[in-house]
Amino acid sequence: MKKSVIDTIRKHIEGDFVLEKPKDNSFGHYATPLAFSLAKELGKSPMIIADELCLKFDDEVIFESTTAIKGYINFKLSDDFLNARATDAIKENLNFAKGDKSETILLEYVSANPTGPMHIGHARGAVFGDTLAKVGKHLGYKITTEYYVNDAGSQIEMLGLSVLLAGQDRYADAEVKWPEEYYRGEYIYDLCDVAKEEFGVEIFNDEANIPKLSSWGKDKMLDLIRSNLAMADIEFENFVSEKELFDLWDKSYEKLKSRDAVFEKDGKVWLKSSECDDEKDRVVVREDGRPTYLAGDIIYHDDKFQRGYDRYINIWGADHHGYIARVKAAVHFLGYDENKLEVILSQMVALLKGGEPYKMSKRAGNFILMSDVIEEIGSDALRFVFLTKKSDTHLEFDVDLLKQQDSSNPIYYIQYAHARINQIFQKSGKNVDDIINVHLKDLDEDSRNILFSALLLHEVLEDSFESRQLQKLTEYLRNLAASYHQFYNKHKIVGSSNEDQLLKLSAMVATSLRVGLSLMGIEAKDKM
């Protein structure tokens, strides 16, 4: 369905205007305060304008009634219109609520250092980014997903050192002199075991082998990260190497110099980021001539913007909040429109198990692994719970709750609604093709309300994507499932005098649940 219900209503008047949902359903499906905004321009009372505007909405196929109440115009959609929408939606199945946006977007997310397995903090940004991409693509946006591999700098060298020392600790008799900083956890020892098989134990005898172990270990960690992401059905279209991009530093640096964006002081090169709302200027080249971490971001965003997307979205951990102003300053100084760059922050996650803090993983040293949590509660539950709150707010949940097979578990509650509808069809001995052309008419208030709610998916998807608040989709699906469970408990479906109508209504609800869940990367179960 290319056009939403709201789009259909708005086409009757030239221009755009606000549509609201009345708190009291008896007033109608939508209301608009348009008359109030036109009152000054037309020099008339809003109530008079509302009465006049009601005459413009005279399409009986779409509207059962349009009424003016105290200056507001209230719309009640007709059964014919709702039925036609439902018929199209059920036929479209997973294509229901698709859009036709044309904007191109480069979406970068996760970008965790390839020095260890994915932890639960990485997972939240990964799920959010993957779902944002799925929803955006469904709406028609041309989105490319990208993982920026931070494979340059001291953290990769530390990985090689950590593997070397672990190898010495495990396979040498001499006492290992552990530095103050190194990567801990069983995964490092797992790496050293694999390194021994590939290179022989002598690889650990010489510190000159650290660069070799660093590069090799980074590749192994990237394989592990891809595997961790695949457990949650997350894949990327592009992987971009920071190390390879550093070959382009001279070109980006010359751009900055040509735009008077840098200066030298104390033997360092500084970016004039304070001129672009940053709290202070930032070092881009150290005293020894090595580019800084910020220089890597500058090169990467220079490369990004050269690719010519309409918009660029980065999903970063909340600890990167301070980087936003300096990176936007760099984008500006490189000659691009920094307003095309949007940064979404992903807050950390606190896990409980039975009300107590979730135990850290021995494999990771001091982190909760994404893979451990998925193995315990499943990918569906993990993805759902990570989308229940705004990405930049703190999230805490108890994994035991997400293993409950009852209404206290939100994802179970939604999946059960879809399974229940499937079972109703099986009990009736009918399938969707048998009822697709049944006309939904003379509906009671309960049926009309739930049908209208099920048809709102397109609006919910657009709102969720544009506001970057994917929790609106989880709330919608949860409310729709709850409404259907209540409807089922209140109304007899199989064997009723209007069985086919209620089956079609149920099929419409199942369609919205199925599409919404699929865009969250979650299975819509047929049996539970």
VOTI-744683 format. One record per residue (C-alpha): residue number from 1; residue in one letter; x negated, y negated, z negated. Coordinates in Angstrom, 1 decimal. Layout:
N
TIMAR   i aa      x      y      z
TIMAR NUM  A      X      Y      Z
...
END
This chain:
528
TIMAR   i aa      x      y      z
TIMAR   1  M    0.0    0.0    0.0
TIMAR   2  K   -1.9   -3.0    1.3
TIMAR   3  K    0.3   -5.7   -0.3
TIMAR   4  S    1.2   -5.8   -3.9
TIMAR   5  V    4.7   -6.5   -5.3
TIMAR   6  I    3.5   -9.9   -6.3
TIMAR   7  D    2.2  -10.6   -2.8
TIMAR   8  T    5.5   -9.7   -1.3
TIMAR   9  I    7.3  -12.2   -3.6
TIMAR  10  R    4.8  -15.0   -2.9
TIMAR  11  K    5.2  -14.8    0.8
TIMAR  12  H    8.6  -16.2    0.6
TIMAR  13  I    7.2  -19.6   -0.4
TIMAR  14  E    4.2  -21.2    1.3
TIMAR  15  G    1.2  -21.4   -1.0
TIMAR  16  D    0.3  -19.7   -4.3
TIMAR  17  F    2.2  -19.9   -7.6
TIMAR  18  V    2.2  -18.3  -11.0
TIMAR  19  L    4.2  -15.1  -11.7
TIMAR  20  E    4.7  -13.9  -15.2
TIMAR  21  K    6.4  -10.8  -16.7
TIMAR  22  P    9.2  -11.9  -19.0
TIMAR  23  K    9.0  -10.5  -22.6
TIMAR  24  D   12.7   -9.5  -22.3
TIMAR  25  N   13.1   -7.0  -19.4
TIMAR  26  S   16.8   -8.0  -19.1
TIMAR  27  F   15.8  -11.3  -17.5
TIMAR  28  G   14.1   -9.5  -14.6
TIMAR  29  H   10.8   -8.1  -13.4
TIMAR  30  Y    9.1  -11.4  -12.8
TIMAR  31  A    9.5  -15.1  -13.6
TIMAR  32  T    7.8  -18.2  -12.4
TIMAR  33  P    7.5  -21.7  -13.9
TIMAR  34  L    7.0  -23.1  -10.3
TIMAR  35  A    9.8  -25.7  -10.8
TIMAR  36  F    7.9  -27.3  -13.7
TIMAR  37  S    4.8  -27.9  -11.6
TIMAR  38  L    6.9  -29.4   -8.8
TIMAR  39  A    9.0  -31.7  -11.0
TIMAR  40  K    6.6  -34.7  -11.0
TIMAR  41  E    5.9  -34.4   -7.3
TIMAR  42  L    9.5  -34.1   -6.3
TIMAR  43  G   10.9  -36.5   -8.9
TIMAR  44  K   13.5  -34.0  -10.0
TIMAR  45  S   14.4  -32.0  -13.1
TIMAR  46  P   12.8  -28.5  -13.2
TIMAR  47  M   16.3  -27.0  -13.7
TIMAR  48  I   17.5  -28.6  -10.5
TIMAR  49  I   14.4  -27.5   -8.6
TIMAR  50  A   14.8  -24.0   -9.9
TIMAR  51  D   18.4  -23.8   -8.7
TIMAR  52  E   17.3  -25.0   -5.2
TIMAR  53  L   14.4  -22.6   -5.0
TIMAR  54  C   16.6  -19.7   -5.9
TIMAR  55  L   18.3  -20.1   -2.5
TIMAR  56  K   14.9  -19.4   -0.8
TIMAR  57  F   14.8  -15.9   -2.3
TIMAR  58  D   17.8  -14.6   -0.5
TIMAR  59  D   16.3  -11.3    0.8
TIMAR  60  E   18.7   -8.7   -0.6
TIMAR  61  V   16.4   -5.9    0.4
TIMAR  62  I   13.7   -7.1   -2.0
TIMAR  63  F   15.7   -8.9   -4.7
TIMAR  64  E   18.8   -7.6   -6.5
TIMAR  65  S   19.1  -11.1   -8.1
TIMAR  66  T   17.2  -14.4   -8.5
TIMAR  67  T   18.4  -16.6  -11.3
TIMAR  68  A   17.4  -19.9  -12.7
TIMAR  69  I   17.2  -20.1  -16.5
TIMAR  70  K   16.1  -23.4  -18.1
TIMAR  71  G   13.8  -24.2  -15.2
TIMAR  72  Y   12.3  -20.8  -14.8
TIMAR  73  I   13.1  -18.6  -11.8
TIMAR  74  N   13.7  -14.9  -12.7
TIMAR  75  F   13.4  -12.1  -10.1
TIMAR  76  K   15.0   -8.7  -10.4
TIMAR  77  L   13.8   -6.3   -7.7
TIMAR  78  S   16.3   -4.2   -5.9
TIMAR  79  D   16.5   -0.4   -6.1
TIMAR  80  D   16.1   -0.3   -2.3
TIMAR  81  F   12.8   -2.2   -2.6
TIMAR  82  L   11.5   -0.1   -5.5
TIMAR  83  N   12.5    3.1   -3.8
TIMAR  84  A   10.7    2.1   -0.5
TIMAR  85  R    7.6    1.3   -2.5
TIMAR  86  A    7.7    4.6   -4.3
TIMAR  87  T    8.2    6.6   -1.1
TIMAR  88  D    5.1    4.9    0.4
TIMAR  89  A    3.0    5.3   -2.7
TIMAR  90  I    3.8    9.0   -3.1
TIMAR  91  K    3.0    9.7    0.5
TIMAR  92  E   -0.3    7.7    0.2
TIMAR  93  N   -1.3    9.8   -2.8
TIMAR  94  L   -5.0    8.9   -3.6
TIMAR  95  N   -4.8    6.0   -1.1
TIMAR  96  F   -2.0    4.3   -3.1
TIMAR  97  A   -2.8    0.8   -4.3
TIMAR  98  K   -5.7    0.3   -1.8
TIMAR  99  G   -6.6   -3.2   -0.8
TIMAR 100  D   -8.3   -4.9    2.2
TIMAR 101  K  -10.8   -7.3    0.7
TIMAR 102  S  -13.7   -8.2    2.9
TIMAR 103  E  -16.3   -9.4    0.5
TIMAR 104  T  -19.7   -7.7    0.3
TIMAR 105  I  -21.2   -7.0   -3.2
TIMAR 106  L  -24.6   -5.6   -4.3
TIMAR 107  L  -24.0   -4.0   -7.7
TIMAR 108  E  -27.0   -3.2   -9.8
TIMAR 109  Y  -26.7   -1.3  -13.1
TIMAR 110  V  -28.4    1.1  -15.5
TIMAR 111  S  -32.0    0.4  -14.4
TIMAR 112  A  -33.3    2.1  -17.5
TIMAR 113  N  -37.1    2.5  -17.7
TIMAR 114  P  -38.0    6.0  -16.3
TIMAR 115  T  -39.9    6.9  -19.5
TIMAR 116  G  -37.3    9.1  -21.1
TIMAR 117  P  -33.8   10.7  -20.9
TIMAR 118  M  -30.7    8.6  -20.7
TIMAR 119  H  -29.4    7.6  -24.1
TIMAR 120  I  -25.9    6.7  -25.1
TIMAR 121  G  -26.6    2.9  -24.7
TIMAR 122  H  -27.6    3.4  -21.0
TIMAR 123  A  -24.5    5.6  -20.5
TIMAR 124  R  -22.1    2.8  -21.3
TIMAR 125  G  -23.5    0.5  -18.6
TIMAR 126  A  -23.6    3.5  -16.2
TIMAR 127  V  -19.9    4.4  -16.7
TIMAR 128  F  -18.8    0.7  -16.5
TIMAR 129  G  -20.8    0.1  -13.3
TIMAR 130  D  -19.7    3.3  -11.6
TIMAR 131  T  -16.1    2.6  -12.4
TIMAR 132  L  -16.3   -1.1  -11.4
TIMAR 133  A  -17.7    0.1   -8.0
TIMAR 134  K  -15.0    2.7   -7.6
TIMAR 135  V  -12.2    0.2   -8.4
TIMAR 136  G  -13.8   -2.4   -6.2
TIMAR 137  K  -14.2   -0.1   -3.2
TIMAR 138  H  -10.6    1.0   -3.6
TIMAR 139  L   -9.5   -2.6   -3.3
TIMAR 140  G  -11.5   -2.9   -0.1
TIMAR 141  Y  -14.7   -4.6   -1.3
TIMAR 142  K  -17.8   -3.5    0.5
TIMAR 143  I  -20.0   -2.5   -2.5
TIMAR 144  T  -23.5   -1.1   -2.5
TIMAR 145  T  -24.7    0.4   -5.8
TIMAR 146  E  -28.3    0.1   -6.8
TIMAR 147  Y  -30.7    1.3   -9.5
TIMAR 148  Y  -33.7   -0.9  -10.0
TIMAR 149  V  -36.5    1.4  -11.1
TIMAR 150  N  -38.8   -0.3  -13.7
TIMAR 151  D  -41.8    1.7  -12.7
TIMAR 152  A  -44.5   -1.0  -13.1
TIMAR 153  G  -46.2   -2.2  -16.2
TIMAR 154  S  -47.4   -1.0  -19.5
TIMAR 155  Q  -44.4    1.3  -20.3
TIMAR 156  I  -45.3    3.6  -17.4
TIMAR 157  E  -48.9    3.7  -18.5
TIMAR 158  M  -47.7    4.5  -22.1
TIMAR 159  L  -45.7    7.5  -20.7
TIMAR 160  G  -48.9    8.9  -19.1
TIMAR 161  L  -50.8    8.3  -22.3
TIMAR 162  S  -48.1   10.0  -24.4
TIMAR 163  V  -48.1   13.1  -22.2
TIMAR 164  L  -51.9   13.3  -22.3
TIMAR 165  L  -51.9   13.0  -26.1
TIMAR 166  A  -49.1   15.6  -26.4
TIMAR 167  G  -51.2   17.9  -24.3
TIMAR 168  Q  -54.2   17.4  -26.4
TIMAR 169  D  -52.1   18.0  -29.6
TIMAR 170  R  -50.6   21.2  -28.2
TIMAR 171  Y  -53.6   22.7  -26.3
TIMAR 172  A  -56.8   21.3  -27.9
TIMAR 173  D  -58.4   22.1  -31.1
TIMAR 174  A  -59.6   18.6  -31.8
TIMAR 175  E  -57.5   16.2  -34.0
TIMAR 176  V  -55.5   13.7  -31.9
TIMAR 177  K  -55.9   10.0  -32.6
TIMAR 178  W  -52.4    8.8  -32.1
TIMAR 179  P  -52.1    5.1  -31.2
TIMAR 180  E  -49.6    2.7  -32.9
TIMAR 181  E  -47.3    2.8  -29.9
TIMAR 182  Y  -46.4    5.9  -27.9
TIMAR 183  Y  -43.4    7.8  -26.7
TIMAR 184  R  -42.1   10.4  -29.2
TIMAR 185  G  -39.7   13.3  -28.9
TIMAR 186  E  -39.7   16.8  -27.7
TIMAR 187  Y  -39.2   15.8  -24.1
TIMAR 188  I  -42.8   14.5  -24.1
TIMAR 189  Y  -44.0   18.0  -25.1
TIMAR 190  D  -41.8   19.5  -22.5
TIMAR 191  L  -43.4   17.2  -20.0
TIMAR 192  C  -46.9   18.2  -21.1
TIMAR 193  D  -46.0   21.9  -20.8
TIMAR 194  V  -44.9   21.3  -17.2
TIMAR 195  A  -48.1   19.3  -16.5
TIMAR 196  K  -50.2   22.1  -17.8
TIMAR 197  E  -48.5   24.5  -15.4
TIMAR 198  E  -48.9   22.2  -12.4
TIMAR 199  F  -52.4   20.8  -13.1
TIMAR 200  G  -54.0   23.1  -15.6
TIMAR 201  V  -55.0   22.3  -19.2
TIMAR 202  E  -58.0   20.3  -18.1
TIMAR 203  I  -55.7   17.5  -17.1
TIMAR 204  F  -55.5   16.5  -20.8
TIMAR 205  N  -59.3   16.3  -21.3
TIMAR 206  D  -60.0   13.0  -19.6
TIMAR 207  E  -58.3    9.6  -20.1
TIMAR 208  A  -59.0    8.9  -16.5
TIMAR 209  N  -56.1   11.1  -15.7
TIMAR 210  I  -53.6    8.8  -17.4
TIMAR 211  P  -52.6    7.0  -14.2
TIMAR 212  K  -52.0   10.4  -12.5
TIMAR 213  L  -49.9   11.6  -15.4
TIMAR 214  S  -48.1    8.2  -15.5
TIMAR 215  S  -47.0    8.4  -11.9
TIMAR 216  W  -46.1   12.1  -12.1
TIMAR 217  G  -44.3   11.7  -15.4
TIMAR 218  K  -42.3    8.8  -14.0
TIMAR 219  D  -41.1   10.9  -11.1
TIMAR 220  K  -40.1   13.7  -13.5
TIMAR 221  M  -38.2   11.3  -15.7
TIMAR 222  L  -36.3    9.9  -12.6
TIMAR 223  D  -35.3   13.4  -11.8
TIMAR 224  L  -34.0   13.8  -15.3
TIMAR 225  I  -32.2   10.5  -15.2
TIMAR 226  R  -30.5   11.5  -12.0
TIMAR 227  S  -29.5   14.8  -13.6
TIMAR 228  N  -28.1   13.0  -16.7
TIMAR 229  L  -26.1   10.6  -14.5
TIMAR 230  A  -24.8   13.5  -12.4
TIMAR 231  M  -23.3   15.0  -15.6
TIMAR 232  A  -21.0   12.1  -15.6
TIMAR 233  D  -20.4   12.2  -11.8
TIMAR 234  I  -22.5    9.0  -11.3
TIMAR 235  E  -24.5    8.6   -8.1
TIMAR 236  F  -26.4    5.6   -6.7
TIMAR 237  E  -26.7    4.6   -3.0
TIMAR 238  N  -30.1    2.9   -3.5
TIMAR 239  F  -33.1    3.3   -5.8
TIMAR 240  V  -35.5    0.3   -5.6
TIMAR 241  S  -39.0    0.6   -7.0
TIMAR 242  E  -40.3   -2.4   -9.0
TIMAR 243  K  -43.9   -1.2   -8.3
TIMAR 244  E  -43.4   -1.2   -4.5
TIMAR 245  L  -41.8   -4.6   -4.6
TIMAR 246  F  -44.8   -6.1   -6.3
TIMAR 247  D  -46.6   -6.1   -3.0
TIMAR 248  L  -44.2   -8.9   -2.0
TIMAR 249  W  -45.2  -11.1   -5.0
TIMAR 250  D  -47.4  -13.5   -3.0
TIMAR 251  K  -44.6  -14.2   -0.6
TIMAR 252  S  -42.1  -15.0   -3.4
TIMAR 253  Y  -44.8  -17.0   -5.3
TIMAR 254  E  -45.5  -19.2   -2.2
TIMAR 255  K  -41.7  -19.9   -2.0
TIMAR 256  L  -41.7  -21.1   -5.6
TIMAR 257  K  -44.8  -23.3   -5.0
TIMAR 258  S  -43.4  -24.8   -1.9
TIMAR 259  R  -40.3  -25.9   -3.9
TIMAR 260  D  -42.4  -27.4   -6.7
TIMAR 261  A  -40.9  -24.7   -9.1
TIMAR 262  V  -44.1  -23.7  -10.9
TIMAR 263  F  -47.0  -25.4  -12.6
TIMAR 264  E  -50.3  -24.3  -14.3
TIMAR 265  K  -51.0  -24.8  -18.0
TIMAR 266  D  -53.3  -23.0  -20.5
TIMAR 267  G  -54.6  -20.8  -17.7
TIMAR 268  K  -51.1  -19.5  -17.0
TIMAR 269  V  -48.5  -20.2  -14.3
TIMAR 270  W  -45.1  -21.3  -15.5
TIMAR 271  L  -41.7  -21.4  -13.9
TIMAR 272  K  -39.9  -24.7  -14.5
TIMAR 273  S  -36.8  -22.9  -15.7
TIMAR 274  S  -36.0  -25.6  -18.3
TIMAR 275  E  -34.8  -27.7  -15.4
TIMAR 276  C  -32.1  -25.1  -14.8
TIMAR 277  D  -30.4  -24.8  -18.2
TIMAR 278  D  -33.1  -22.4  -19.6
TIMAR 279  E  -34.2  -23.3  -23.1
TIMAR 280  K  -37.9  -23.5  -22.1
TIMAR 281  D  -40.2  -22.9  -19.2
TIMAR 282  R  -41.4  -19.3  -18.6
TIMAR 283  V  -44.7  -17.7  -17.8
TIMAR 284  V  -44.8  -15.9  -14.4
TIMAR 285  V  -48.5  -15.3  -14.2
TIMAR 286  R  -50.8  -14.4  -17.2
TIMAR 287  E  -54.3  -15.8  -17.8
TIMAR 288  D  -55.8  -12.7  -16.2
TIMAR 289  G  -53.8  -13.2  -13.0
TIMAR 290  R  -51.3  -10.4  -13.6
TIMAR 291  P  -47.6  -11.2  -12.8
TIMAR 292  T  -45.3  -11.0  -15.8
TIMAR 293  Y  -42.0   -9.0  -16.2
TIMAR 294  L  -40.1  -12.1  -15.1
TIMAR 295  A  -42.2  -12.1  -11.9
TIMAR 296  G  -40.8   -8.6  -11.1
TIMAR 297  D  -37.3   -9.9  -11.5
TIMAR 298  I  -38.1  -12.9   -9.2
TIMAR 299  I  -39.4  -10.6   -6.5
TIMAR 300  Y  -36.4   -8.2   -6.8
TIMAR 301  H  -33.9  -11.0   -6.6
TIMAR 302  D  -35.7  -12.6   -3.7
TIMAR 303  D  -35.4   -9.2   -1.9
TIMAR 304  K  -31.7   -8.9   -3.0
TIMAR 305  F  -30.7  -12.3   -1.6
TIMAR 306  Q  -32.5  -11.8    1.6
TIMAR 307  R  -30.1   -8.9    2.3
TIMAR 308  G  -27.3  -11.3    2.7
TIMAR 309  Y  -24.5  -10.1    0.4
TIMAR 310  D  -21.6  -12.4   -0.5
TIMAR 311  R  -22.1  -11.7   -4.2
TIMAR 312  Y  -24.5  -10.0   -6.5
TIMAR 313  I  -23.5   -8.4   -9.8
TIMAR 314  N  -26.0   -7.2  -12.4
TIMAR 315  I  -25.0   -5.1  -15.4
TIMAR 316  W  -27.6   -5.5  -18.2
TIMAR 317  G  -27.9   -4.4  -21.8
TIMAR 318  A  -26.9   -7.1  -24.3
TIMAR 319  D  -30.5   -7.5  -25.4
TIMAR 320  H  -31.2   -9.1  -21.9
TIMAR 321  H  -28.9  -12.1  -22.6
TIMAR 322  G  -31.8  -14.4  -22.7
TIMAR 323  Y  -32.9  -13.4  -19.3
TIMAR 324  I  -29.8  -14.7  -17.5
TIMAR 325  A  -30.8  -18.4  -17.4
TIMAR 326  R  -34.4  -17.8  -16.3
TIMAR 327  V  -33.4  -15.4  -13.5
TIMAR 328  K  -30.7  -17.8  -12.3
TIMAR 329  A  -33.3  -20.5  -12.3
TIMAR 330  A  -35.6  -18.4  -10.2
TIMAR 331  V  -32.9  -17.7   -7.7
TIMAR 332  H  -32.2  -21.4   -7.4
TIMAR 333  F  -35.8  -22.3   -6.9
TIMAR 334  L  -36.2  -19.5   -4.3
TIMAR 335  G  -33.6  -21.5   -2.3
TIMAR 336  Y  -30.5  -19.4   -2.9
TIMAR 337  D  -27.1  -20.1   -4.4
TIMAR 338  E  -27.5  -18.9   -8.0
TIMAR 339  N  -23.7  -19.0   -8.5
TIMAR 340  K  -23.5  -15.9   -6.3
TIMAR 341  L  -25.4  -14.0   -9.1
TIMAR 342  E  -23.2  -12.7  -11.9
TIMAR 343  V  -24.5  -10.9  -14.9
TIMAR 344  I  -22.3   -8.6  -17.0
TIMAR 345  L  -23.6   -7.6  -20.4
TIMAR 346  S  -23.1   -4.1  -21.9
TIMAR 347  Q  -23.2   -3.9  -25.7
TIMAR 348  M  -24.6   -1.0  -27.7
TIMAR 349  V  -22.5    2.0  -28.9
TIMAR 350  A  -22.2    3.4  -32.4
TIMAR 351  L  -21.2    7.1  -32.5
TIMAR 352  L  -19.6    8.9  -35.4
TIMAR 353  K  -18.9   12.6  -36.0
TIMAR 354  G  -16.4   13.4  -38.6
TIMAR 355  G  -16.7    9.9  -39.9
TIMAR 356  E  -20.5   10.1  -40.4
TIMAR 357  P  -23.2    8.7  -38.1
TIMAR 358  Y  -24.0   10.9  -35.2
TIMAR 359  K  -27.4   12.6  -35.5
TIMAR 360  M  -30.2   11.4  -33.3
TIMAR 361  S  -31.7   13.8  -30.8
TIMAR 362  K  -35.0   15.6  -31.6
TIMAR 363  R  -35.6   15.7  -27.8
TIMAR 364  A  -35.5   12.0  -27.5
TIMAR 365  G  -37.2   11.0  -30.8
TIMAR 366  N  -34.8    8.4  -32.1
TIMAR 367  F  -31.9    8.2  -29.6
TIMAR 368  I  -28.5    9.8  -29.1
TIMAR 369  L  -28.7   11.4  -25.7
TIMAR 370  M  -26.1   11.0  -23.1
TIMAR 371  S  -26.4   14.6  -22.2
TIMAR 372  D  -25.8   15.8  -25.8
TIMAR 373  V  -22.5   13.8  -26.0
TIMAR 374  I  -21.2   15.0  -22.7
TIMAR 375  E  -22.0   18.6  -23.6
TIMAR 376  E  -19.9   18.1  -26.8
TIMAR 377  I  -16.9   16.1  -25.5
TIMAR 378  G  -17.0   16.4  -21.7
TIMAR 379  S  -17.5   13.8  -19.0
TIMAR 380  D  -13.9   12.8  -18.9
TIMAR 381  A  -13.7   11.8  -22.6
TIMAR 382  L  -17.0   10.0  -22.4
TIMAR 383  R  -16.1    7.9  -19.4
TIMAR 384  F  -12.6    7.1  -20.8
TIMAR 385  V  -13.8    5.9  -24.2
TIMAR 386  F  -16.6    3.7  -22.8
TIMAR 387  L  -13.9    1.9  -20.7
TIMAR 388  T  -11.5    1.2  -23.6
TIMAR 389  K  -13.2   -2.1  -24.6
TIMAR 390  K  -14.8   -5.0  -22.9
TIMAR 391  S  -18.3   -4.1  -22.0
TIMAR 392  D  -19.8   -7.0  -24.0
TIMAR 393  T  -18.1   -6.0  -27.2
TIMAR 394  H  -19.3   -3.5  -29.8
TIMAR 395  L  -17.9    0.0  -29.4
TIMAR 396  E  -17.6    2.6  -32.1
TIMAR 397  F  -15.9    6.0  -31.8
TIMAR 398  D  -15.8    9.4  -33.4
TIMAR 399  V  -16.6   12.3  -31.1
TIMAR 400  D  -14.4   14.6  -33.2
TIMAR 401  L  -11.3   12.5  -32.3
TIMAR 402  L  -12.0   13.0  -28.6
TIMAR 403  K  -11.9   16.8  -29.0
TIMAR 404  Q   -8.4   16.8  -30.5
TIMAR 405  Q   -5.7   18.4  -28.2
TIMAR 406  D   -2.9   16.0  -29.2
TIMAR 407  S   -1.7   12.5  -28.8
TIMAR 408  S   -4.4   11.1  -31.1
TIMAR 409  N   -6.8   11.7  -28.3
TIMAR 410  P   -6.0    9.1  -25.6
TIMAR 411  I   -7.5   10.9  -22.6
TIMAR 412  Y   -5.7   14.1  -23.6
TIMAR 413  Y   -2.5   12.1  -23.9
TIMAR 414  I   -2.8   10.7  -20.3
TIMAR 415  Q   -4.0   14.0  -18.7
TIMAR 416  Y   -1.1   15.8  -20.5
TIMAR 417  A    1.4   13.4  -18.9
TIMAR 418  H    0.1   14.3  -15.4
TIMAR 419  A    0.1   18.0  -16.3
TIMAR 420  R    3.6   17.8  -17.7
TIMAR 421  I    4.9   16.4  -14.4
TIMAR 422  N    3.2   19.1  -12.5
TIMAR 423  Q    4.8   21.7  -14.8
TIMAR 424  I    8.3   20.1  -14.4
TIMAR 425  F    8.0   20.5  -10.6
TIMAR 426  Q    7.0   24.1  -11.0
TIMAR 427  K    9.9   24.7  -13.3
TIMAR 428  S   12.3   23.1  -10.8
TIMAR 429  G   11.0   25.3   -8.0
TIMAR 430  K   10.5   22.2   -5.8
TIMAR 431  N    7.6   20.2   -4.5
TIMAR 432  V    7.0   16.6   -3.6
TIMAR 433  D    8.0   17.1    0.0
TIMAR 434  D   11.5   18.3   -1.2
TIMAR 435  I   12.3   15.0   -2.9
TIMAR 436  I   10.2   12.4   -1.1
TIMAR 437  N   13.2   11.1    0.9
TIMAR 438  V   15.6   11.1   -2.0
TIMAR 439  H   16.9    7.5   -2.5
TIMAR 440  L   16.3    6.1   -6.0
TIMAR 441  K   19.5    4.0   -6.5
TIMAR 442  D   21.9    3.1   -9.3
TIMAR 443  L   19.0    3.7  -11.8
TIMAR 444  D   19.6    3.3  -15.5
TIMAR 445  E   17.4    0.8  -17.3
TIMAR 446  D   14.9    3.4  -18.6
TIMAR 447  S   14.3    4.8  -15.0
TIMAR 448  R   14.1    1.3  -13.5
TIMAR 449  N   11.5    0.2  -16.1
TIMAR 450  I    9.2    3.2  -15.8
TIMAR 451  L    9.4    3.1  -12.0
TIMAR 452  F    8.5   -0.6  -12.0
TIMAR 453  S    5.6    0.1  -14.3
TIMAR 454  A    4.3    2.9  -12.1
TIMAR 455  L    4.3    0.6   -9.1
TIMAR 456  L    2.1   -2.0  -10.9
TIMAR 457  L   -1.2   -0.1  -10.4
TIMAR 458  H   -2.4   -2.4   -7.6
TIMAR 459  E   -1.9   -5.5   -9.7
TIMAR 460  V   -3.7   -3.8  -12.6
TIMAR 461  L   -6.6   -2.8  -10.5
TIMAR 462  E   -7.0   -6.3   -9.1
TIMAR 463  D   -6.8   -7.9  -12.5
TIMAR 464  S   -9.2   -5.4  -14.0
TIMAR 465  F  -11.8   -5.9  -11.2
TIMAR 466  E  -11.6   -9.7  -11.0
TIMAR 467  S  -11.8  -10.2  -14.7
TIMAR 468  R  -14.4   -7.4  -15.1
TIMAR 469  Q  -12.2   -6.0  -17.9
TIMAR 470  L  -11.8   -2.4  -17.1
TIMAR 471  Q  -10.1   -1.7  -20.4
TIMAR 472  K   -7.0   -3.2  -18.8
TIMAR 473  L   -6.9    0.0  -16.6
TIMAR 474  T   -7.2    2.3  -19.6
TIMAR 475  E   -4.5    0.4  -21.4
TIMAR 476  Y   -2.2    0.6  -18.4
TIMAR 477  L   -2.6    4.3  -18.0
TIMAR 478  R   -2.2    5.0  -21.7
TIMAR 479  N    1.0    2.9  -21.8
TIMAR 480  L    2.4    4.5  -18.6
TIMAR 481  A    1.7    8.0  -20.1
TIMAR 482  A    3.4    7.0  -23.3
TIMAR 483  S    6.4    5.7  -21.5
TIMAR 484  Y    6.7    8.9  -19.5
TIMAR 485  H    6.4   11.1  -22.6
TIMAR 486  Q    9.2    9.1  -24.2
TIMAR 487  F   11.3    9.3  -21.1
TIMAR 488  Y   10.8   13.0  -20.9
TIMAR 489  N   11.9   13.5  -24.5
TIMAR 490  K   14.9   11.4  -24.0
TIMAR 491  H   16.2   12.6  -20.6
TIMAR 492  K   16.8   16.1  -19.2
TIMAR 493  I   15.2   16.4  -15.8
TIMAR 494  V   15.4   20.0  -14.5
TIMAR 495  G   19.0   21.0  -14.1
TIMAR 496  S   20.4   17.5  -14.5
TIMAR 497  S   22.9   16.0  -12.1
TIMAR 498  N   20.3   13.6  -10.7
TIMAR 499  E   17.4   16.0  -10.9
TIMAR 500  D   15.9   15.0   -7.5
TIMAR 501  Q   15.9   11.4   -8.4
TIMAR 502  L   14.1   12.1  -11.7
TIMAR 503  L   11.6   14.3   -9.9
TIMAR 504  K   10.8   11.6   -7.5
TIMAR 505  L   10.4    9.1  -10.3
TIMAR 506  S    8.1   11.6  -12.0
TIMAR 507  A    6.1   12.0   -8.8
TIMAR 508  M    5.6    8.2   -8.7
TIMAR 509  V    4.3    8.2  -12.3
TIMAR 510  A    2.0   11.1  -11.5
TIMAR 511  T    0.6    9.3   -8.4
TIMAR 512  S   -0.3    6.2  -10.5
TIMAR 513  L   -1.9    8.3  -13.2
TIMAR 514  R   -3.8   10.4  -10.7
TIMAR 515  V   -5.2    7.4   -8.7
TIMAR 516  G   -6.0    5.4  -11.9
TIMAR 517  L   -7.9    8.4  -13.4
TIMAR 518  S   -9.7    9.1  -10.2
TIMAR 519  L  -11.0    5.6  -10.1
TIMAR 520  M  -12.4    6.1  -13.6
TIMAR 521  G  -14.1    9.3  -12.5
TIMAR 522  I  -11.7   11.4  -14.5
TIMAR 523  E   -9.9   14.5  -13.5
TIMAR 524  A   -6.0   14.4  -13.4
TIMAR 525  K   -5.2   17.9  -14.7
TIMAR 526  D   -2.3   19.9  -13.4
TIMAR 527  K   -2.3   22.3  -16.3
TIMAR 528  M   -3.3   22.0  -20.0
END
